[in-house]
Amino acid sequence: MAGIIEVKDQGKVRIYDADNSNYVDLVVPSTVSSNRTITIPDANLNIPTSLIPNRNIIINGDMSIAQRATSTASITSSGYHTLDRWQTGIGSMGTWTQSQSTDVPTGQGFAKSLKMDCTTANASPSAGNSLVLATNFEGQNLQYLKKGTSSAESTTLSFWVKSNKTGTYITELMDNDNSNRHINKSYTISSADTWEKKTITFAGDTTGALGNDNGNSFTINFWLAGGSNYTSGTLQTSWGSLVQANRAVGQVNLADSTSNEFYITGVQLEAGSVASDFEFLPVDVNLGRCQRYFTKISYGQLSGEDVIFGLTFGGDGSDNVMFTYRFPVDMRSAPTITIGTTGGGSGSASTQYIDPEGIQLYYTGADTSQCWLKSVTAASEL
């Protein structure tokens, strides 16, 4: 019999789909104090969005992982500076300190936020000046959005934001695989220094499929400031070809005073036109997803130093050692390796072999009984 319903134990009901191959357990919490109705949309047992795991496209949307640093000052150039998966795009738009903050919306379950603090202002930006926070995505992770087909899914972005600088801000979705097609929507920070939740729905794009590969197919930009090159047109509120002047129309200038700060957390992008509650992940799962793009290898101590590998030599200064390291998770692609300082000897380390699974390092010219590497980083960011 298809579509079996079983009572598993007190407070739990199991419902199978049409061929009994999959099921959903409905569990009644002991804290329920009144009757409730949960509606399953159709006979195929479509699960309500709020119950679907891995629905959040954003990685590290709760700002809990910061492998590089928890604070970086004097930021004037683009790049990844602190929190994993969050890239700063900056073009001559002041100087900034970016940090992982404990200032979060009360009672929402968040412990960290990303903070931008203006330390050198640019109150009169030139036409090409800009400042954005961005996060990028592999196309192979977004095929279910069906972009470029008549069935393209809408997406809904939700997040918590706080700033002393009230006014209009712009968010942007950008398709990097199809000549940077984009869609932009505005939101308003209404009350200074107050956490506010924002929800924005973007229509699906029936033009331009995303590549089914590990390339940088898709970007979300949170605009914080922009010169006239980006603000002088009409805001692109439907999907269309890239027009630079239409990207940040109406955007306030967060860089116009050293008093300005901006906080964001709880960022979620999901398929559909309704925002569900933020999907909290266990810290090990969140860290593993970040380590696909950046891994910092540094642990243990030797002679009071933080080390990655401690190597013992008994030679005369001409000894060579080769060793391998398996990354915690497979990286997106063969990463760029940065070798930190060495200790305990006059030798030097170099990369012998690199692939997405791990690295092989070569240590040459050791002339003491102990030599070690203090750190190695591997980056395969989009």
The 8 nearest C-alpha neighbors of each residue, nearest first, counted from 0:
[[1, 3, 2, 19, 18, 17, 4, 15],
 [2, 0, 17, 18, 3, 19, 16, 15],
 [1, 3, 17, 15, 16, 19, 4, 0],
 [2, 4, 15, 1, 14, 5, 0, 19],
 [3, 5, 14, 13, 15, 2, 6, 12],
 [6, 4, 13, 12, 7, 3, 14, 15],
 [5, 7, 12, 8, 11, 13, 4, 9],
 [8, 6, 11, 12, 5, 13, 9, 10],
 [9, 7, 11, 6, 10, 12, 5, 13],
 [8, 10, 11, 7, 6, 12, 27, 26],
 [9, 11, 27, 26, 8, 12, 28, 29],
 [12, 10, 26, 8, 25, 7, 9, 6],
 [11, 13, 6, 25, 24, 5, 7, 14],
 [14, 12, 24, 5, 23, 4, 25, 6],
 [15, 13, 4, 22, 23, 3, 24, 5],
 [16, 14, 22, 19, 2, 3, 21, 4],
 [15, 17, 19, 2, 21, 18, 22, 44],
 [16, 18, 2, 1, 19, 43, 15, 20],
 [19, 17, 20, 1, 16, 2, 15, 21],
 [18, 20, 15, 16, 17, 21, 1, 2],
 [21, 19, 18, 16, 22, 15, 17, 2],
 [22, 20, 15, 16, 19, 23, 18, 14],
 [21, 23, 15, 14, 16, 13, 24, 20],
 [22, 24, 14, 13, 25, 15, 21, 46],
 [25, 23, 13, 12, 26, 14, 11, 22],
 [24, 26, 12, 11, 13, 23, 27, 14],
 [25, 27, 11, 10, 24, 28, 12, 13],
 [26, 28, 10, 11, 29, 25, 31, 30],
 [29, 27, 30, 31, 26, 10, 11, 32],
 [28, 30, 31, 27, 10, 32, 26, 9],
 [29, 31, 28, 32, 27, 33, 10, 26],
 [32, 30, 29, 28, 33, 27, 34, 35],
 [31, 33, 30, 34, 29, 35, 28, 27],
 [34, 32, 31, 35, 30, 36, 29, 27],
 [33, 35, 36, 32, 31, 37, 27, 30],
 [36, 34, 33, 37, 31, 32, 27, 38],
 [35, 37, 38, 34, 39, 33, 27, 25],
 [38, 36, 39, 35, 47, 25, 40, 34],
 [37, 39, 40, 36, 47, 41, 46, 45],
 [38, 40, 41, 44, 45, 46, 37, 47],
 [41, 39, 45, 38, 44, 42, 47, 46],
 [42, 40, 43, 44, 39, 45, 38, 46],
 [41, 43, 44, 40, 45, 17, 39, 16],
 [44, 42, 41, 45, 16, 17, 40, 39],
 [43, 45, 42, 41, 16, 46, 39, 40],
 [46, 44, 43, 40, 41, 39, 47, 42],
 [45, 47, 44, 48, 39, 50, 51, 40],
 [48, 46, 49, 50, 45, 39, 51, 40],
 [49, 47, 51, 50, 46, 275, 54, 271],
 [48, 50, 275, 47, 51, 276, 52, 46],
 [51, 49, 48, 47, 52, 46, 54, 275],
 [50, 52, 48, 49, 54, 53, 46, 47],
 [53, 51, 54, 50, 278, 49, 55, 48],
 [54, 52, 55, 51, 56, 278, 280, 269],
 [53, 55, 52, 269, 51, 56, 270, 278],
 [56, 54, 269, 57, 267, 268, 53, 278],
 [55, 57, 268, 269, 54, 58, 267, 53],
 [58, 56, 55, 60, 267, 268, 59, 266],
 [57, 59, 60, 56, 84, 288, 289, 285],
 [60, 58, 62, 61, 285, 57, 63, 64],
 [59, 61, 266, 265, 62, 58, 57, 267],
 [60, 62, 265, 264, 59, 63, 109, 266],
 [63, 61, 59, 112, 60, 111, 64, 113],
 [62, 64, 61, 111, 59, 65, 110, 112],
 [65, 63, 62, 83, 82, 66, 286, 59],
 [64, 66, 82, 83, 67, 81, 68, 69],
 [65, 67, 68, 64, 295, 83, 82, 81],
 [68, 66, 81, 65, 80, 82, 69, 295],
 [69, 67, 81, 70, 65, 66, 71, 80],
 [68, 70, 99, 98, 81, 65, 71, 82],
 [69, 71, 98, 68, 97, 81, 99, 72],
 [72, 70, 97, 96, 98, 80, 81, 68],
 [71, 73, 96, 74, 95, 97, 70, 94],
 [74, 72, 95, 94, 96, 75, 71, 118],
 [75, 73, 95, 94, 72, 76, 96, 71],
 [74, 76, 94, 73, 89, 93, 95, 91],
 [77, 75, 89, 74, 78, 90, 88, 91],
 [78, 76, 88, 89, 87, 75, 79, 86],
 [77, 79, 87, 86, 80, 88, 76, 89],
 [78, 80, 86, 87, 81, 85, 77, 83],
 [79, 81, 78, 71, 82, 67, 68, 86],
 [82, 80, 68, 67, 69, 65, 70, 79],
 [83, 81, 65, 85, 64, 84, 62, 80],
 [82, 84, 65, 85, 64, 289, 81, 66],
 [83, 85, 134, 86, 82, 58, 59, 289],
 [86, 84, 134, 83, 133, 82, 79, 132],
 [85, 87, 79, 133, 78, 132, 134, 84],
 [86, 88, 132, 77, 78, 131, 89, 79],
 [89, 87, 77, 131, 130, 132, 86, 78],
 [90, 88, 130, 77, 76, 129, 87, 92],
 [89, 91, 128, 129, 92, 130, 76, 88],
 [92, 90, 128, 93, 89, 75, 129, 76],
 [93, 91, 90, 128, 129, 121, 130, 89],
 [94, 92, 120, 119, 121, 91, 254, 95],
 [93, 95, 119, 75, 74, 118, 73, 117],
 [96, 94, 117, 74, 118, 116, 73, 97],
 [95, 97, 72, 116, 71, 73, 115, 74],
 [98, 96, 115, 71, 114, 70, 95, 116],
 [99, 97, 70, 114, 69, 100, 113, 71],
 [98, 100, 113, 69, 112, 114, 70, 111],
 [101, 99, 112, 102, 111, 98, 113, 114],
 [100, 102, 111, 103, 110, 112, 99, 109],
 [103, 101, 100, 112, 111, 104, 110, 262],
 [104, 102, 101, 112, 111, 105, 109, 110],
 [105, 103, 194, 107, 106, 109, 102, 159],
 [106, 104, 107, 103, 108, 109, 194, 102],
 [105, 107, 108, 104, 109, 103, 110, 194],
 [108, 106, 105, 109, 104, 103, 265, 110],
 [109, 107, 106, 110, 105, 104, 279, 103],
 [108, 110, 107, 111, 103, 61, 104, 265],
 [109, 111, 101, 103, 108, 112, 63, 102],
 [112, 110, 101, 100, 62, 63, 109, 103],
 [111, 113, 264, 100, 62, 263, 99, 103],
 [114, 112, 99, 263, 262, 100, 98, 62],
 [113, 115, 262, 98, 261, 97, 100, 99],
 [114, 116, 97, 261, 260, 96, 262, 95],
 [117, 115, 260, 96, 95, 259, 118, 97],
 [116, 118, 95, 257, 259, 119, 94, 254],
 [117, 119, 257, 95, 94, 116, 120, 96],
 [120, 118, 94, 93, 117, 257, 121, 95],
 [121, 119, 93, 256, 254, 255, 257, 122],
 [122, 120, 93, 255, 254, 123, 124, 92],
 [121, 123, 255, 120, 124, 254, 256, 252],
 [124, 122, 121, 125, 255, 226, 120, 252],
 [125, 123, 226, 121, 128, 122, 126, 92],
 [124, 126, 128, 127, 226, 123, 227, 91],
 [125, 127, 226, 227, 228, 128, 124, 229],
 [126, 128, 226, 228, 125, 129, 227, 90],
 [129, 127, 226, 90, 125, 91, 92, 225],
 [130, 128, 225, 90, 224, 89, 92, 226],
 [129, 131, 89, 224, 223, 88, 92, 222],
 [132, 130, 222, 88, 221, 223, 87, 220],
 [133, 131, 87, 221, 220, 86, 88, 222],
 [134, 132, 220, 86, 219, 85, 221, 131],
 [133, 135, 85, 219, 218, 84, 86, 220],
 [134, 136, 218, 217, 381, 215, 219, 133],
 [137, 135, 217, 215, 216, 218, 138, 134],
 [136, 138, 213, 215, 214, 139, 216, 140],
 [139, 137, 216, 210, 211, 141, 140, 209],
 [138, 140, 211, 212, 137, 141, 142, 213],
 [139, 141, 138, 137, 142, 136, 143, 211],
 [142, 140, 138, 143, 139, 144, 137, 209],
 [141, 143, 144, 145, 139, 140, 138, 211],
 [144, 142, 145, 141, 140, 146, 152, 270],
 [143, 145, 152, 142, 146, 141, 151, 270],
 [146, 144, 151, 143, 142, 148, 152, 150],
 [147, 145, 151, 208, 144, 204, 148, 205],
 [146, 148, 206, 205, 208, 207, 204, 145],
 [149, 147, 205, 150, 151, 146, 145, 206],
 [148, 150, 205, 151, 147, 145, 146, 204],
 [149, 151, 148, 145, 152, 205, 146, 203],
 [152, 150, 145, 146, 203, 148, 205, 149],
 [153, 151, 203, 144, 270, 145, 150, 154],
 [152, 154, 203, 202, 271, 201, 270, 272],
 [155, 153, 270, 271, 201, 269, 200, 272],
 [154, 156, 200, 269, 272, 268, 199, 274],
 [155, 157, 268, 199, 267, 198, 200, 154],
 [158, 156, 198, 267, 197, 266, 199, 274],
 [157, 159, 266, 265, 197, 196, 264, 267],
 [158, 160, 196, 264, 195, 263, 265, 197],
 [159, 161, 263, 195, 194, 262, 196, 158],
 [160, 162, 194, 262, 193, 192, 261, 195],
 [163, 161, 261, 192, 164, 260, 191, 262],
 [162, 164, 191, 192, 165, 259, 260, 161],
 [165, 163, 162, 259, 191, 253, 166, 260],
 [166, 164, 188, 189, 191, 163, 190, 162],
 [165, 167, 188, 187, 251, 189, 168, 164],
 [168, 166, 187, 250, 186, 251, 249, 185],
 [167, 169, 250, 186, 185, 187, 251, 222],
 [170, 168, 185, 222, 184, 247, 250, 221],
 [171, 169, 221, 184, 220, 183, 222, 185],
 [170, 172, 183, 220, 219, 182, 173, 184],
 [173, 171, 219, 182, 181, 218, 183, 220],
 [172, 174, 181, 218, 179, 217, 180, 175],
 [175, 173, 217, 179, 180, 176, 177, 216],
 [174, 176, 179, 216, 217, 177, 173, 178],
 [177, 175, 216, 174, 209, 178, 210, 179],
 [176, 178, 179, 175, 174, 207, 180, 208],
 [177, 179, 180, 175, 176, 241, 174, 240],
 [180, 178, 175, 174, 177, 173, 241, 181],
 [181, 179, 240, 174, 241, 239, 178, 173],
 [182, 180, 173, 238, 172, 239, 241, 179],
 [181, 183, 238, 237, 172, 236, 235, 171],
 [184, 182, 171, 236, 235, 170, 246, 172],
 [185, 183, 170, 236, 169, 171, 186, 182],
 [186, 184, 169, 168, 170, 167, 187, 183],
 [185, 187, 168, 167, 169, 188, 184, 197],
 [186, 188, 167, 166, 189, 168, 185, 165],
 [189, 187, 165, 166, 190, 167, 186, 195],
 [188, 190, 165, 187, 166, 191, 195, 193],
 [191, 189, 193, 188, 165, 192, 163, 195],
 [190, 192, 163, 193, 165, 162, 164, 189],
 [193, 191, 163, 162, 161, 190, 194, 164],
 [194, 192, 161, 191, 190, 195, 162, 163],
 [193, 195, 161, 160, 104, 159, 192, 196],
 [196, 194, 160, 159, 193, 161, 197, 188],
 [197, 195, 159, 158, 160, 198, 194, 157],
 [196, 198, 158, 157, 159, 195, 199, 186],
 [197, 199, 157, 156, 158, 196, 200, 274],
 [200, 198, 156, 155, 157, 201, 197, 184],
 [201, 199, 155, 154, 272, 156, 202, 198],
 [202, 200, 154, 153, 155, 203, 199, 182],
 [201, 203, 153, 204, 154, 200, 152, 237],
 [202, 204, 153, 152, 151, 205, 201, 146],
 [203, 205, 206, 146, 151, 147, 238, 202],
 [206, 204, 147, 148, 149, 151, 146, 203],
 [207, 205, 147, 204, 148, 208, 146, 149],
 [208, 206, 147, 177, 146, 209, 205, 204],
 [207, 209, 147, 146, 210, 206, 148, 145],
 [210, 208, 138, 176, 216, 211, 146, 207],
 [211, 209, 138, 212, 208, 216, 176, 139],
 [212, 210, 139, 138, 209, 142, 213, 140],
 [211, 213, 139, 210, 138, 214, 137, 140],
 [214, 212, 137, 139, 138, 331, 215, 211],
 [215, 213, 137, 212, 216, 138, 381, 210],
 [214, 216, 137, 381, 136, 217, 135, 138],
 [217, 215, 138, 175, 176, 137, 214, 174],
 [216, 218, 174, 136, 175, 173, 135, 215],
 [219, 217, 135, 173, 134, 172, 136, 220],
 [218, 220, 172, 133, 134, 171, 173, 135],
 [221, 219, 133, 171, 170, 132, 222, 131],
 [220, 222, 170, 132, 131, 133, 169, 223],
 [221, 223, 131, 169, 224, 220, 170, 130],
 [222, 224, 130, 131, 253, 221, 252, 168],
 [225, 223, 252, 130, 129, 253, 222, 251],
 [224, 226, 129, 128, 229, 130, 230, 247],
 [225, 227, 126, 128, 127, 228, 124, 125],
 [226, 228, 126, 230, 231, 229, 225, 127],
 [227, 229, 126, 244, 226, 127, 230, 243],
 [230, 228, 244, 243, 227, 247, 246, 226],
 [231, 229, 248, 227, 247, 244, 232, 228],
 [230, 232, 227, 244, 229, 248, 228, 245],
 [231, 233, 244, 245, 230, 248, 234, 229],
 [234, 232, 245, 235, 248, 231, 244, 230],
 [233, 235, 245, 248, 236, 246, 232, 183],
 [236, 234, 183, 245, 182, 237, 233, 246],
 [235, 237, 183, 182, 184, 234, 238, 201],
 [238, 236, 182, 235, 239, 183, 202, 181],
 [239, 237, 182, 181, 204, 180, 236, 235],
 [240, 238, 180, 181, 237, 241, 182, 235],
 [241, 239, 180, 242, 181, 179, 238, 178],
 [240, 242, 180, 179, 181, 243, 239, 178],
 [243, 241, 245, 244, 240, 246, 235, 239],
 [242, 244, 229, 245, 246, 241, 228, 230],
 [243, 245, 229, 232, 228, 231, 230, 242],
 [246, 244, 234, 232, 233, 243, 235, 242],
 [245, 247, 229, 243, 244, 234, 248, 235],
 [248, 246, 230, 229, 250, 169, 245, 249],
 [247, 249, 230, 234, 250, 245, 246, 233],
 [248, 250, 167, 247, 251, 230, 168, 169],
 [251, 249, 168, 167, 247, 248, 169, 224],
 [252, 250, 167, 253, 224, 168, 166, 249],
 [251, 253, 224, 254, 255, 250, 223, 225],
 [252, 254, 255, 223, 224, 251, 259, 164],
 [255, 253, 120, 252, 121, 256, 93, 117],
 [254, 256, 122, 121, 120, 253, 252, 257],
 [257, 255, 120, 258, 259, 254, 122, 117],
 [256, 258, 117, 118, 259, 120, 119, 255],
 [257, 259, 256, 260, 117, 116, 118, 163],
 [260, 258, 257, 256, 117, 163, 253, 116],
 [259, 261, 116, 115, 162, 163, 117, 258],
 [260, 262, 162, 115, 114, 161, 116, 263],
 [261, 263, 114, 161, 113, 160, 112, 162],
 [262, 264, 160, 113, 112, 159, 161, 114],
 [265, 263, 112, 159, 61, 266, 158, 62],
 [264, 266, 61, 158, 60, 159, 267, 277],
 [267, 265, 158, 60, 264, 157, 61, 57],
 [266, 268, 157, 55, 156, 57, 158, 265],
 [269, 267, 156, 56, 55, 155, 57, 157],
 [270, 268, 55, 154, 155, 54, 56, 271],
 [269, 271, 154, 153, 152, 155, 144, 272],
 [272, 270, 154, 153, 273, 155, 152, 269],
 [271, 273, 155, 200, 154, 153, 274, 270],
 [274, 272, 271, 155, 275, 200, 154, 270],
 [275, 273, 155, 157, 276, 272, 198, 156],
 [274, 276, 49, 277, 273, 48, 278, 269],
 [275, 277, 278, 49, 274, 267, 279, 157],
 [276, 278, 279, 275, 265, 267, 266, 55],
 [277, 279, 276, 280, 55, 54, 53, 267],
 [278, 280, 277, 281, 61, 108, 109, 282],
 [279, 281, 285, 282, 284, 278, 283, 53],
 [282, 280, 284, 283, 285, 279, 286, 278],
 [281, 283, 285, 284, 286, 280, 63, 64],
 [284, 282, 286, 285, 281, 287, 280, 288],
 [285, 283, 287, 281, 282, 286, 288, 280],
 [284, 286, 282, 288, 287, 283, 280, 281],
 [287, 285, 283, 289, 288, 284, 282, 290],
 [288, 286, 290, 284, 289, 285, 283, 328],
 [287, 289, 285, 286, 290, 291, 284, 58],
 [290, 288, 286, 287, 291, 292, 83, 293],
 [291, 289, 293, 294, 287, 292, 288, 286],
 [290, 292, 330, 289, 331, 288, 293, 329],
 [293, 291, 379, 380, 290, 289, 378, 330],
 [294, 292, 378, 290, 377, 291, 379, 289],
 [295, 293, 290, 377, 376, 296, 378, 292],
 [294, 296, 376, 375, 297, 377, 66, 293],
 [295, 297, 375, 374, 376, 294, 307, 298],
 [298, 296, 307, 374, 306, 295, 373, 375],
 [297, 299, 307, 306, 305, 296, 300, 374],
 [300, 298, 306, 305, 307, 301, 297, 304],
 [299, 301, 305, 304, 306, 303, 302, 298],
 [300, 302, 304, 303, 306, 305, 309, 299],
 [301, 303, 304, 300, 305, 343, 306, 369],
 [302, 304, 301, 300, 305, 306, 299, 342],
 [305, 303, 300, 301, 302, 306, 373, 299],
 [306, 304, 300, 373, 299, 298, 301, 303],
 [307, 305, 373, 300, 298, 299, 372, 308],
 [306, 308, 297, 298, 373, 372, 374, 296],
 [309, 307, 371, 372, 306, 310, 373, 298],
 [310, 308, 371, 370, 311, 306, 301, 307],
 [309, 311, 370, 369, 371, 308, 312, 368],
 [310, 312, 369, 368, 370, 309, 313, 367],
 [313, 311, 368, 314, 369, 367, 310, 365],
 [312, 314, 368, 311, 315, 367, 366, 318],
 [315, 313, 312, 318, 316, 366, 317, 367],
 [314, 316, 317, 366, 318, 313, 365, 367],
 [366, 317, 315, 365, 364, 318, 314, 367],
 [316, 318, 364, 315, 365, 319, 314, 366],
 [317, 319, 364, 365, 314, 316, 363, 320],
 [320, 318, 363, 362, 364, 317, 365, 321],
 [319, 321, 362, 361, 363, 322, 318, 310],
 [322, 320, 361, 360, 362, 319, 359, 323],
 [323, 321, 360, 359, 361, 320, 324, 362],
 [324, 322, 359, 358, 360, 325, 321, 357],
 [323, 325, 358, 357, 326, 359, 322, 360],
 [326, 324, 357, 356, 327, 358, 323, 328],
 [325, 327, 357, 328, 356, 324, 329, 330],
 [328, 326, 325, 329, 290, 287, 294, 356],
 [329, 327, 326, 291, 330, 287, 290, 356],
 [330, 328, 356, 355, 291, 326, 331, 327],
 [329, 331, 291, 355, 332, 292, 328, 356],
 [330, 332, 291, 379, 292, 355, 213, 329],
 [333, 331, 355, 330, 334, 379, 354, 213],
 [332, 334, 355, 354, 353, 379, 330, 335],
 [335, 333, 379, 378, 377, 332, 336, 355],
 [334, 336, 378, 377, 379, 337, 333, 376],
 [337, 335, 377, 376, 334, 338, 378, 375],
 [336, 338, 376, 375, 339, 377, 335, 374],
 [339, 337, 375, 374, 336, 376, 340, 348],
 [340, 338, 374, 375, 373, 337, 341, 372],
 [341, 339, 373, 372, 342, 338, 374, 371],
 [342, 340, 372, 371, 373, 339, 347, 343],
 [343, 341, 371, 370, 344, 372, 340, 373],
 [342, 344, 370, 369, 371, 367, 341, 345],
 [345, 343, 370, 367, 346, 342, 366, 365],
 [344, 346, 365, 366, 347, 364, 343, 342],
 [347, 345, 364, 365, 363, 344, 362, 366],
 [346, 348, 363, 362, 364, 345, 349, 341],
 [347, 349, 362, 361, 363, 360, 346, 350],
 [350, 348, 361, 360, 351, 362, 347, 338],
 [349, 351, 360, 352, 361, 359, 348, 353],
 [350, 352, 360, 359, 361, 349, 353, 358],
 [351, 353, 359, 358, 350, 354, 360, 357],
 [354, 352, 358, 333, 357, 359, 355, 351],
 [353, 355, 333, 356, 357, 358, 352, 334],
 [356, 354, 333, 330, 332, 329, 357, 331],
 [357, 355, 329, 354, 326, 325, 330, 328],
 [358, 356, 325, 326, 324, 354, 355, 353],
 [359, 357, 353, 324, 352, 323, 354, 360],
 [358, 360, 323, 352, 351, 322, 350, 324],
 [359, 361, 350, 351, 322, 321, 349, 323],
 [362, 360, 321, 349, 348, 320, 351, 350],
 [361, 363, 348, 320, 319, 347, 321, 349],
 [364, 362, 319, 346, 347, 365, 318, 348],
 [363, 365, 346, 317, 316, 318, 319, 366],
 [366, 364, 346, 316, 318, 363, 344, 367],
 [316, 365, 367, 344, 315, 364, 345, 314],
 [368, 366, 344, 369, 365, 312, 343, 370],
 [367, 369, 312, 311, 313, 370, 366, 314],
 [368, 370, 311, 343, 367, 310, 312, 371],
 [371, 369, 343, 344, 310, 342, 309, 311],
 [370, 372, 309, 342, 308, 341, 310, 343],
 [371, 373, 341, 307, 306, 308, 374, 340],
 [374, 372, 306, 307, 305, 340, 341, 339],
 [375, 373, 339, 297, 307, 372, 296, 338],
 [374, 376, 338, 296, 339, 337, 295, 297],
 [377, 375, 295, 337, 336, 294, 296, 378],
 [376, 378, 336, 294, 334, 335, 293, 337],
 [379, 377, 293, 334, 335, 380, 292, 294],
 [378, 380, 334, 292, 332, 331, 293, 335],
 [381, 379, 292, 378, 293, 331, 84, 334],
 [380, 215, 135, 379, 214, 136, 292, 137]]
